[in-house]
Each structure stands twice: as C-alpha cells, then as structure tokens.
Amino acid sequence: MDAKDFQKWQQEKAKELFDYSHKLLDAAKQLSEHHVAEIEWGIKNALDSAKSAAKNDLNTLKDLQQEATKEAAKRAAAYQKKVKSVLKDIGESAADETEKHLEKVRHSLVNWLEDAESKVPAHADKLSKVVNEMSATGQKMFKEGRRIVNQVAEAAEKNIDDLVKKSPGSKKKGD
C-alpha cells in the first residue's frame, strides 16, 4: 500500500469513526430525553404524594401509590423497549460495517492470491482454493453468529416482557 492509498484509507476510517460517533451521540440523546421524562414524572408523582400526606388524606395517598406502581411498570416496559431499539440500531450498524470490512479483506486476499498464482509454481491454484474457501466459510460464520446474537436478544426481550406482565404492578384491580 503506497502513501496515497494509505492516506485515502485513513480518511475513510476517520469518516466512518466520525459517523459512528454521531450515531452513538444520537442514541445517548434519545436515552437522556427519556430519562428527563422519567425524572419529571417522578417529581410530579412525589409532589402529589406529598400533598396527600400533608393533608392526611390516606385514601388518596393509597390510590396515588397504586396508580404510580401501575404506571411505573408500564413506563419501565416502554423504557426497556426504547433502550432495546436504540441498542439494536447501533448493533446492526456496527455489524453491517464489520461485514463490509470483512468483505473488503476477503476481496483483497483473493486478489493477492490470484496475483501470487502467476508468480508461484505449480499447485498454487490448490492453495488459492483453500484460502478462498476458508474466507468464504469465515464470512458465513460471521453471518450465522450475527443471526444467533439477534435470536438471543429477542429471547431475552420476550423473557423480560413476560416478567413485566407477571409483576404485581401490572395486575388489574380485583386480581
């Protein structure tokens, strides 16, 4: 790789890192907006509870606490889905970039082998086939690993949803 190609490669990498840092910044912004909404809701709930306690209105306080518990369960589920969505977007983006780079490496390796075949004596074609098959297998393994990771994430989300549904705060009155 000559200096000009290396400089071009460095510029591409810098642009990719810059783009990825903006994706992470956007994700952090989305999550912080949700955190602010949760804090505001918590403050409102605390003020309502404090007012009821100050008036010694225990029935209203009990009702407020029950409603807050139900609302907290709903909000936790919504937050979990939001976080999962943000992380999934980031993970897919990172996996896509990795896959793109792996394909570039594979292509470069195949080109190098084709060039080497003309310079290396007999049986170079067999070596070329082996390396080509190994790189293709590696690419398939990466895709399969990515599929498995997505399955595990979906199963974990389903388990969390099931737990939220079974929690006491999500049951209806009279249960």
Protein Blocks (a to p, Z undefined) as FASTA:
>chain_A
ZZklmmmmmmmmmmmmmmmmmmmmmmmmmmmmmmmmmmmmmmmmmmmmmmmmmnopaklm
mmmmmmmmmmmmmmmmmmmmmmmmmmmmmmmmmmmmmmmmmmmmmmmmmmmmmmmmmmpc
ehklmmmmmmmmmmmmmmmmmmmmmmmmmmmmmmmmmmmmmmmmmpmklpcehZZ
